Amino acid sequence: MRHLSYTVVRNFTMTSQYFKKKSDVTQNSAQDPGSGLSCLCSKLNTAIKSVGAAIKLEEQEPQISEKTPFSINSECCPEHPPQDAVRPKTDSEPLSSNYRRRRQLKVEYVKAEDTAQMKTEHWEPADWKKQLDHIREMRSGLDAPVDNMGAEKCYDHDAPAQVKRFQVLVSLMLSSQTKDQVTAGAMERLRAHGCTVENILSTEDETLGKLIYPVGFWKTKVKYLKLTCAMLQKEFGGDIPNSTEGLVRLPGVGPKMAHLAMDIAWDQVSGIGVDTHVHRISNRLGWLKKMTKNPEETRKALEEWLPRELWSEINWLLVGFGQQVCLPVNPLCSVCLNQHNCPSAHKASPVKRPKSRSPHTSSKTTHKTKTELGKVEPSSPAAPSLPKKNKNKKKKSK
């Protein structure tokens, strides 16, 4: 430090203008002996301070570079090589904790390809479009029962709009677990009687039961019709609700009926109407990710992948297809156009399980033939006692 300051002072004195012109300095000092010397000393002190500050700055630069937690990556900025390449390492040089931590830092960026792979793919069954085209071709004749006697054909087309919507709802309520032929006959008798909310409420239960008989569970449906008409008159002004939430609140109306009523009566597609035919055929064709147990599960599974523009058509297509070709028992796979791409084609149809026998029935009767079952056992109380009658006749004759 001393050697460096002496060199600077020496260089400064040799290049200073005060030593180049010694005569000027001596003349000024002669006139004012204190002004020239004091000026020279002040400038020398200023120069020494500036040199000392520069030396301190050079000594502090290595310390600052070691304490900084940031490092320049050569891959990101090739113009600035990493610090390790500039300053060679020595065995005696200690590695601080900050330096070790700095070497472990690695910046990674997520590529656009990775984000695209993270998105879930839309699932849809294989060959479903080809299967749907085949079903449309097989249904082109429009000769299934649903085509002539479905809910779209059971209301009075000349009635007011409010009455039409009510008759559509009634036909859907009667069609539960009932063939279309029976439902169409019951609706014809109701329309002749007067199928309006007011007439249904004023009709006695016995008379109403005779009108809708023999639909399935006709006694229960008579109660549901009366309760539904009372709710429609009280809460909806005699008209049916215009939402699935309101329709499901009505007694005897389920999700299938609600979605079909929204489609037929209000011309709004709110969901897929799934009955036993749609439920059975969807599972047979492999249109579901996994087998479903009831129509409501099938509806949710179909709505996940089936395009919305097909929701209104799919019920009408599959119901008629199930009535003519894809029967519940012994389906006609040999005449079906989907026999080569249907996973359930030419397989044994499910056989109806026999009803569980009564606990009072003996196990021996289960193995009897039809002729034996038709006979009445002698031990039965209803069986006639032929030997006893003959004995009585002999006694009377005597």
FISETOR-332580 format. One record per residue (C-alpha): x, y, z; residue number from 1; chain. Coordinates in nm, 4 decimals, always signed. Layout:
residues N
PT        X        Y        Z pos unit
PT        X        Y        Z NUM    A
...
***
This chain:
residues 398
PT        X        Y        Z pos unit
PT  +0.0000  +0.0000  +0.0000   1    A
PT  +0.2769  +0.2429  +0.0915   2    A
PT  +0.4763  +0.1531  -0.2187   3    A
PT  +0.1728  +0.2099  -0.4368   4    A
PT  +0.0965  +0.5500  -0.2829   5    A
PT  +0.4597  +0.6604  -0.3142   6    A
PT  +0.4571  +0.5656  -0.6836   7    A
PT  +0.1375  +0.7567  -0.7461   8    A
PT  +0.2691  +1.0656  -0.5652   9    A
PT  +0.5932  +1.0444  -0.7570  10    A
PT  +0.4169  +1.0139  -1.0922  11    A
PT  +0.1848  +1.2958  -1.0007  12    A
PT  +0.4712  +1.5279  -0.9038  13    A
PT  +0.6639  +1.4547  -1.2231  14    A
PT  +0.3641  +1.5278  -1.4479  15    A
PT  +0.2210  +1.8178  -1.2506  16    A
PT  +0.2198  +2.1602  -1.4113  17    A
PT  +0.3599  +2.3114  -1.0946  18    A
PT  +0.6947  +2.1330  -1.1425  19    A
PT  +0.7135  +2.2010  -1.5149  20    A
PT  +0.7218  +2.5731  -1.4611  21    A
PT  +0.9258  +2.6154  -1.1489  22    A
PT  +0.9835  +2.9798  -1.2150  23    A
PT  +0.6109  +3.0532  -1.2058  24    A
PT  +0.5764  +2.8779  -0.8754  25    A
PT  +0.8676  +3.0587  -0.7214  26    A
PT  +0.7362  +3.3915  -0.8473  27    A
PT  +0.3897  +3.3239  -0.7028  28    A
PT  +0.5397  +3.2077  -0.3781  29    A
PT  +0.7482  +3.5203  -0.3625  30    A
PT  +0.4427  +3.7380  -0.3983  31    A
PT  +0.2260  +3.5152  -0.1671  32    A
PT  +0.4422  +3.2614  +0.0103  33    A
PT  +0.1451  +3.0626  +0.1544  34    A
PT  -0.0973  +3.0441  -0.1432  35    A
PT  +0.1044  +2.8214  -0.3838  36    A
PT  +0.2164  +2.5709  -0.1258  37    A
PT  -0.1248  +2.5326  +0.0315  38    A
PT  -0.2884  +2.4802  -0.3083  39    A
PT  -0.0319  +2.2171  -0.3973  40    A
PT  -0.0798  +2.0284  -0.0699  41    A
PT  -0.4589  +2.0251  -0.1013  42    A
PT  -0.4426  +1.8813  -0.4512  43    A
PT  -0.1929  +1.6186  -0.3435  44    A
PT  -0.4197  +1.5089  -0.0593  45    A
PT  -0.7198  +1.4833  -0.2966  46    A
PT  -0.5214  +1.2691  -0.5395  47    A
PT  -0.4034  +1.0353  -0.2626  48    A
PT  -0.7616  +0.9887  -0.1328  49    A
PT  -0.8913  +0.9020  -0.4794  50    A
PT  -0.6130  +0.6470  -0.5304  51    A
PT  -0.6834  +0.4861  -0.1937  52    A
PT  -1.0562  +0.4588  -0.2725  53    A
PT  -0.9749  +0.2847  -0.6010  54    A
PT  -0.7484  +0.0372  -0.4223  55    A
PT  -1.0194  -0.0446  -0.1661  56    A
PT  -1.2722  -0.1003  -0.4443  57    A
PT  -1.0400  -0.3486  -0.6159  58    A
PT  -0.9983  -0.5433  -0.2908  59    A
PT  -1.3754  -0.5621  -0.2269  60    A
PT  -1.4749  -0.6901  -0.5756  61    A
PT  -1.3708  -1.0571  -0.5146  62    A
PT  -1.5617  -1.0596  -0.1827  63    A
PT  -1.8812  -0.9256  -0.3438  64    A
PT  -1.8650  -1.1809  -0.6249  65    A
PT  -1.8396  -1.4658  -0.3726  66    A
PT  -2.1394  -1.3446  -0.1703  67    A
PT  -2.3779  -1.2955  -0.4637  68    A
PT  -2.6272  -1.5893  -0.4866  69    A
PT  -2.6857  -1.5443  -0.8606  70    A
PT  -2.4849  -1.7122  -1.1358  71    A
PT  -2.4959  -1.6757  -1.5099  72    A
PT  -2.5801  -1.9896  -1.7014  73    A
PT  -2.3693  -2.0402  -2.0085  74    A
PT  -2.6554  -2.2194  -2.1843  75    A
PT  -2.8904  -1.9214  -2.1513  76    A
PT  -2.6260  -1.6525  -2.2162  77    A
PT  -2.3305  -1.7899  -2.4181  78    A
PT  -2.1631  -1.4446  -2.4197  79    A
PT  -2.1078  -1.4637  -2.0435  80    A
PT  -1.9279  -1.7824  -1.9431  81    A
PT  -1.9914  -1.9207  -1.5961  82    A
PT  -1.7845  -1.7935  -1.3045  83    A
PT  -1.6066  -2.1271  -1.2714  84    A
PT  -1.4578  -2.0845  -1.6215  85    A
PT  -1.3286  -1.7344  -1.5482  86    A
PT  -1.1733  -1.8100  -1.2110  87    A
PT  -0.9912  -2.1463  -1.1973  88    A
PT  -1.0426  -2.3519  -0.8855  89    A
PT  -0.7623  -2.4507  -0.6531  90    A
PT  -0.7472  -2.7274  -0.4013  91    A
PT  -0.6820  -2.4811  -0.1228  92    A
PT  -0.9791  -2.2591  -0.2114  93    A
PT  -1.2706  -2.3305  +0.0253  94    A
PT  -1.6204  -2.3790  -0.1186  95    A
PT  -1.8786  -2.1835  +0.0725  96    A
PT  -2.2341  -2.3108  +0.1331  97    A
PT  -2.3683  -2.0379  -0.0951  98    A
PT  -2.1451  -2.1575  -0.3764  99    A
PT  -2.2622  -2.5200  -0.3374 100    A
PT  -2.6248  -2.4079  -0.3315 101    A
PT  -2.5660  -2.1964  -0.6405 102    A
PT  -2.4336  -2.4903  -0.8403 103    A
PT  -2.7473  -2.7010  -0.7662 104    A
PT  -2.9881  -2.4448  -0.9128 105    A
PT  -3.1367  -2.5486  -1.2462 106    A
PT  -3.4122  -2.3665  -1.4309 107    A
PT  -3.6460  -2.5795  -1.6416 108    A
PT  -3.9308  -2.4642  -1.8607 109    A
PT  -4.2510  -2.6568  -1.9433 110    A
PT  -4.2842  -2.7136  -2.3151 111    A
PT  -4.6099  -2.6733  -2.5040 112    A
PT  -4.6002  -3.0417  -2.6037 113    A
PT  -4.6046  -3.1488  -2.2393 114    A
PT  -4.9121  -2.9360  -2.1644 115    A
PT  -5.0930  -3.0855  -2.4626 116    A
PT  -5.0272  -3.4376  -2.3357 117    A
PT  -5.1612  -3.3476  -1.9920 118    A
PT  -5.5093  -3.2863  -2.1351 119    A
PT  -5.7433  -3.5831  -2.1067 120    A
PT  -5.8534  -3.7399  -2.4310 121    A
PT  -6.2241  -3.7601  -2.5183 122    A
PT  -6.3381  -4.1245  -2.4947 123    A
PT  -6.5791  -4.2700  -2.7447 124    A
PT  -6.6548  -4.6307  -2.8393 125    A
PT  -6.5017  -4.7855  -3.1459 126    A
PT  -6.7122  -4.8027  -3.4648 127    A
PT  -7.0077  -4.6337  -3.2980 128    A
PT  -7.0763  -4.4181  -3.6034 129    A
PT  -7.0866  -4.7224  -3.8309 130    A
PT  -7.3157  -4.9009  -3.5853 131    A
PT  -7.5443  -4.5986  -3.5698 132    A
PT  -7.5667  -4.5815  -3.9497 133    A
PT  -7.6623  -4.9482  -3.9606 134    A
PT  -7.9367  -4.8937  -3.7025 135    A
PT  -8.0725  -4.6009  -3.9039 136    A
PT  -8.0795  -4.8200  -4.2127 137    A
PT  -8.2656  -5.0955  -4.0271 138    A
PT  -8.5119  -4.8393  -3.8868 139    A
PT  -8.5791  -4.6716  -4.2195 140    A
PT  -8.9082  -4.8623  -4.2631 141    A
PT  -9.0697  -4.6815  -3.9644 142    A
PT  -9.2782  -4.9892  -3.8911 143    A
PT  -9.1941  -5.0423  -3.5231 144    A
PT  -9.4666  -4.9993  -3.2571 145    A
PT  -9.3003  -4.6838  -3.1265 146    A
PT  -9.3330  -4.5243  -3.4706 147    A
PT  -9.7142  -4.5453  -3.4714 148    A
PT  -9.8096  -4.5707  -3.1041 149    A
PT  -9.5361  -4.3857  -2.9144 150    A
PT  -9.5797  -4.0792  -2.6944 151    A
PT  -9.5533  -3.8538  -2.9993 152    A
PT  -9.8653  -4.0186  -3.1503 153    A
PT -10.0847  -4.0445  -2.8398 154    A
PT -10.2008  -3.6840  -2.7929 155    A
PT -10.4745  -3.4900  -2.9671 156    A
PT -10.3088  -3.2743  -3.2321 157    A
PT -10.6145  -3.0475  -3.2555 158    A
PT -10.6247  -2.9690  -2.8823 159    A
PT -10.4793  -2.6484  -2.7292 160    A
PT -10.1061  -2.6423  -2.6588 161    A
PT -10.1529  -2.6757  -2.2830 162    A
PT -10.3769  -2.9826  -2.3256 163    A
PT -10.1306  -3.1369  -2.5729 164    A
PT  -9.8475  -3.1081  -2.3230 165    A
PT -10.0613  -3.2649  -2.0495 166    A
PT -10.1596  -3.5577  -2.2714 167    A
PT  -9.7922  -3.6184  -2.3596 168    A
PT  -9.7111  -3.6368  -1.9891 169    A
PT -10.0014  -3.8767  -1.9214 170    A
PT  -9.8968  -4.1086  -2.2059 171    A
PT  -9.5426  -4.1198  -2.0683 172    A
PT  -9.6688  -4.1999  -1.7188 173    A
PT  -9.8847  -4.4863  -1.8520 174    A
PT  -9.6060  -4.6266  -2.0736 175    A
PT  -9.3907  -4.7333  -1.7791 176    A
PT  -9.3476  -5.1135  -1.7999 177    A
PT  -9.6251  -5.1281  -2.0597 178    A
PT  -9.6193  -5.2078  -2.4304 179    A
PT  -9.6938  -4.9282  -2.6734 180    A
PT -10.0048  -5.1038  -2.8012 181    A
PT -10.1608  -5.1102  -2.4538 182    A
PT -10.0604  -4.7492  -2.3831 183    A
PT -10.2100  -4.6291  -2.7117 184    A
PT -10.5420  -4.8019  -2.6342 185    A
PT -10.5572  -4.6486  -2.2853 186    A
PT -10.4834  -4.3002  -2.4206 187    A
PT -10.7538  -4.3386  -2.6846 188    A
PT -11.0122  -4.4149  -2.4155 189    A
PT -10.8905  -4.1254  -2.2003 190    A
PT -10.9117  -3.8768  -2.4876 191    A
PT -11.2668  -3.9903  -2.5597 192    A
PT -11.3521  -3.9380  -2.1916 193    A
PT -11.1748  -3.6029  -2.1785 194    A
PT -10.8017  -3.6078  -2.1003 195    A
PT -10.7637  -3.2740  -1.9238 196    A
PT -10.6529  -3.1817  -1.5745 197    A
PT -11.0056  -3.0841  -1.4697 198    A
PT -11.1716  -3.4011  -1.6043 199    A
PT -10.9119  -3.6326  -1.4468 200    A
PT -10.9652  -3.4686  -1.1071 201    A
PT -11.3437  -3.4979  -1.1352 202    A
PT -11.3320  -3.8655  -1.2428 203    A
PT -11.3692  -4.1323  -0.9776 204    A
PT -11.0805  -4.3682  -0.9160 205    A
PT -11.2804  -4.6733  -1.0196 206    A
PT -11.3830  -4.5183  -1.3499 207    A
PT -11.0304  -4.3952  -1.4171 208    A
PT -10.8956  -4.7419  -1.3480 209    A
PT -11.1299  -4.8957  -1.6018 210    A
PT -11.0223  -4.6438  -1.8629 211    A
PT -10.6480  -4.7142  -1.8320 212    A
PT -10.6710  -5.0893  -1.7676 213    A
PT -10.4713  -5.3100  -1.8500 214    A
PT -10.1567  -5.0935  -1.8299 215    A
PT  -9.8913  -5.2143  -1.5898 216    A
PT  -9.9537  -5.1229  -1.2246 217    A
PT -10.2781  -4.9487  -1.3219 218    A
PT -10.3969  -4.9073  -0.9620 219    A
PT -10.0782  -4.7210  -0.8633 220    A
PT -10.0947  -4.5099  -1.1769 221    A
PT -10.4496  -4.4004  -1.0933 222    A
PT -10.3199  -4.2536  -0.7666 223    A
PT -10.0250  -4.0891  -0.9421 224    A
PT -10.2531  -3.9327  -1.2022 225    A
PT -10.4798  -3.7812  -0.9398 226    A
PT -10.1886  -3.6447  -0.7337 227    A
PT -10.0129  -3.5072  -1.0415 228    A
PT -10.3260  -3.3299  -1.1661 229    A
PT -10.3813  -3.1724  -0.8255 230    A
PT -10.0208  -3.0450  -0.8177 231    A
PT -10.0414  -2.9127  -1.1739 232    A
PT -10.3602  -2.7221  -1.0986 233    A
PT -10.2286  -2.5784  -0.7741 234    A
PT  -9.8672  -2.4898  -0.8609 235    A
PT  -9.8486  -2.4615  -1.2417 236    A
PT -10.1884  -2.3292  -1.3455 237    A
PT -10.2951  -2.6545  -1.5134 238    A
PT  -9.9864  -2.6744  -1.7381 239    A
PT  -9.6888  -2.9073  -1.7003 240    A
PT  -9.3521  -2.7727  -1.5732 241    A
PT  -9.1032  -2.6514  -1.8336 242    A
PT  -8.7947  -2.7962  -1.6608 243    A
PT  -8.6694  -3.1402  -1.5690 244    A
PT  -8.6448  -3.0382  -1.2030 245    A
PT  -9.0127  -2.9460  -1.1964 246    A
PT  -9.1219  -3.2574  -1.3865 247    A
PT  -8.9316  -3.4952  -1.1602 248    A
PT  -9.1160  -3.3475  -0.8601 249    A
PT  -9.4456  -3.4825  -0.9953 250    A
PT  -9.5602  -3.8200  -0.8541 251    A
PT  -9.4800  -4.1091  -1.0856 252    A
PT  -9.2471  -3.9100  -1.3135 253    A
PT  -8.8828  -4.0192  -1.3400 254    A
PT  -8.5793  -3.8838  -1.5264 255    A
PT  -8.6620  -4.0733  -1.8478 256    A
PT  -9.0161  -3.9319  -1.8615 257    A
PT  -8.8930  -3.5826  -1.7734 258    A
PT  -8.6367  -3.5704  -2.0565 259    A
PT  -8.8828  -3.7128  -2.3095 260    A
PT  -9.1534  -3.4680  -2.2005 261    A
PT  -8.9117  -3.1761  -2.2412 262    A
PT  -8.8264  -3.2985  -2.5916 263    A
PT  -9.1780  -3.3795  -2.7143 264    A
PT  -9.3926  -3.1262  -2.5271 265    A
PT  -9.1545  -2.8278  -2.4968 266    A
PT  -8.9209  -2.9028  -2.7929 267    A
PT  -8.6154  -2.8693  -2.5668 268    A
PT  -8.3377  -3.1283  -2.5400 269    A
PT  -8.2420  -3.1570  -2.1736 270    A
PT  -8.1028  -3.5100  -2.1713 271    A
PT  -8.1301  -3.8608  -2.3134 272    A
PT  -8.4443  -4.0566  -2.2385 273    A
PT  -8.3158  -4.4015  -2.1423 274    A
PT  -8.5609  -4.6880  -2.0977 275    A
PT  -8.5021  -5.0624  -2.0864 276    A
PT  -8.4365  -5.0822  -2.4625 277    A
PT  -8.1751  -4.8043  -2.4657 278    A
PT  -8.0154  -4.9434  -2.1510 279    A
PT  -7.9924  -5.2975  -2.2918 280    A
PT  -7.8713  -5.2068  -2.6411 281    A
PT  -7.6093  -4.9564  -2.5192 282    A
PT  -7.4497  -5.2260  -2.3063 283    A
PT  -7.4640  -5.4817  -2.5872 284    A
PT  -7.3020  -5.2510  -2.8437 285    A
PT  -7.0226  -5.1516  -2.6047 286    A
PT  -7.1209  -4.7849  -2.5998 287    A
PT  -7.0263  -4.7516  -2.2329 288    A
PT  -6.6871  -4.7542  -2.0620 289    A
PT  -6.8146  -5.0185  -1.8216 290    A
PT  -7.1339  -5.2127  -1.7805 291    A
PT  -7.4140  -5.0195  -1.6102 292    A
PT  -7.6762  -5.1596  -1.3766 293    A
PT  -7.9742  -4.9305  -1.4380 294    A
PT  -8.1035  -4.6849  -1.7005 295    A
PT  -7.9998  -4.3794  -1.4996 296    A
PT  -7.6338  -4.4888  -1.4978 297    A
PT  -7.6601  -4.5535  -1.8717 298    A
PT  -7.7979  -4.2042  -1.9312 299    A
PT  -7.5069  -4.0384  -1.7513 300    A
PT  -7.2516  -4.2558  -1.9331 301    A
PT  -7.4022  -4.1834  -2.2754 302    A
PT  -7.4226  -3.8083  -2.2173 303    A
PT  -7.0474  -3.7994  -2.1441 304    A
PT  -6.9468  -3.8811  -2.5031 305    A
PT  -7.2510  -3.8840  -2.7336 306    A
PT  -7.2863  -3.5557  -2.9290 307    A
PT  -7.5754  -3.3432  -2.8062 308    A
PT  -7.7366  -3.3209  -3.1494 309    A
PT  -7.8063  -3.6976  -3.1283 310    A
PT  -7.9711  -3.6971  -2.7850 311    A
PT  -8.3221  -3.6506  -2.9237 312    A
PT  -8.2860  -3.9151  -3.1953 313    A
PT  -8.1138  -4.1893  -3.0007 314    A
PT  -8.4178  -4.2870  -2.7911 315    A
PT  -8.6481  -4.3243  -3.0908 316    A
PT  -8.3845  -4.5215  -3.2862 317    A
PT  -8.2878  -4.7669  -3.0146 318    A
PT  -8.6420  -4.8262  -2.8869 319    A
PT  -8.7663  -4.9327  -3.2304 320    A
PT  -8.4467  -5.1310  -3.2900 321    A
PT  -8.5013  -5.3117  -2.9598 322    A
PT  -8.8649  -5.3872  -3.0463 323    A
PT  -8.7820  -5.5474  -3.3801 324    A
PT  -8.4242  -5.6800  -3.3921 325    A
PT  -8.2276  -5.6510  -3.0661 326    A
PT  -8.4915  -5.8262  -2.8565 327    A
PT  -8.4488  -5.8771  -2.4821 328    A
PT  -8.4487  -6.2560  -2.5250 329    A
PT  -8.3178  -6.4325  -2.8354 330    A
PT  -8.2067  -6.1251  -3.0340 331    A
PT  -8.2080  -6.1580  -3.4120 332    A
PT  -7.8327  -6.1232  -3.4616 333    A
PT  -7.8416  -6.3138  -3.7915 334    A
PT  -8.0389  -6.0335  -3.9620 335    A
PT  -7.8670  -5.7450  -3.7815 336    A
PT  -7.6250  -5.5336  -3.9842 337    A
PT  -7.4039  -5.4928  -3.6765 338    A
PT  -7.3409  -5.8646  -3.6299 339    A
PT  -6.9757  -5.8261  -3.7400 340    A
PT  -6.8875  -5.5270  -3.5193 341    A
PT  -7.1095  -5.5868  -3.2154 342    A
PT  -6.9247  -5.7389  -2.9174 343    A
PT  -7.2426  -5.9195  -2.8058 344    A
PT  -7.3423  -6.0671  -3.1431 345    A
PT  -7.4367  -6.4372  -3.1622 346    A
PT  -7.4118  -6.4808  -2.7895 347    A
PT  -7.6694  -6.6581  -2.5806 348    A
PT  -7.9321  -6.4139  -2.4605 349    A
PT  -7.9918  -6.3973  -2.0876 350    A
PT  -8.2479  -6.6472  -1.9685 351    A
PT  -8.5102  -6.5290  -1.7241 352    A
PT  -8.4441  -6.6654  -1.3798 353    A
PT  -8.7267  -6.8636  -1.2248 354    A
PT  -8.9014  -6.7087  -0.9316 355    A
PT  -8.7781  -6.8151  -0.5937 356    A
PT  -9.0021  -7.0891  -0.4613 357    A
PT  -9.2141  -7.0353  -0.1589 358    A
PT  -9.0670  -7.1432  +0.1749 359    A
PT  -9.3740  -7.3647  +0.2270 360    A
PT  -9.3106  -7.5529  -0.0973 361    A
PT  -9.1276  -7.8817  -0.0555 362    A
PT  -8.8053  -7.9415  -0.2455 363    A
PT  -8.9533  -8.2486  -0.4174 364    A
PT  -9.1986  -8.0452  -0.6230 365    A
PT  -8.9209  -7.8507  -0.7970 366    A
PT  -8.8092  -8.1577  -0.9925 367    A
PT  -9.1523  -8.2694  -1.1121 368    A
PT  -9.2560  -8.2633  -1.4743 369    A
PT  -9.5386  -8.0576  -1.6179 370    A
PT  -9.7829  -8.3506  -1.6130 371    A
PT  -9.7035  -8.4224  -1.2496 372    A
PT  -9.7450  -8.0571  -1.1537 373    A
PT -10.0869  -8.0497  -1.3196 374    A
PT -10.2099  -8.3357  -1.0989 375    A
PT -10.3326  -8.2736  -0.7489 376    A
PT -10.1784  -8.4809  -0.4719 377    A
PT -10.4107  -8.6890  -0.2637 378    A
PT -10.2858  -8.5322  +0.0577 379    A
PT -10.3928  -8.1869  -0.0607 380    A
PT -10.7069  -8.0515  +0.1115 381    A
PT -10.8499  -7.9396  -0.2225 382    A
PT -10.8165  -8.2848  -0.3805 383    A
PT -11.1267  -8.4976  -0.3995 384    A
PT -11.1307  -8.8232  -0.1973 385    A
PT -11.2527  -9.0746  -0.4501 386    A
PT -11.2165  -9.3895  -0.2371 387    A
PT -11.4232  -9.2405  +0.0472 388    A
PT -11.7033  -9.1351  -0.1862 389    A
PT -11.7238  -9.4887  -0.3270 390    A
PT -11.7440  -9.6380  +0.0200 391    A
PT -12.0272  -9.4044  +0.1143 392    A
PT -12.2190  -9.5012  -0.1980 393    A
PT -12.1829  -9.8715  -0.1121 394    A
PT -12.3123  -9.8133  +0.2381 395    A
PT -12.6164  -9.6247  +0.1120 396    A
PT -12.6939  -9.8967  -0.1372 397    A
PT -12.6957 -10.1532  +0.1362 398    A
***
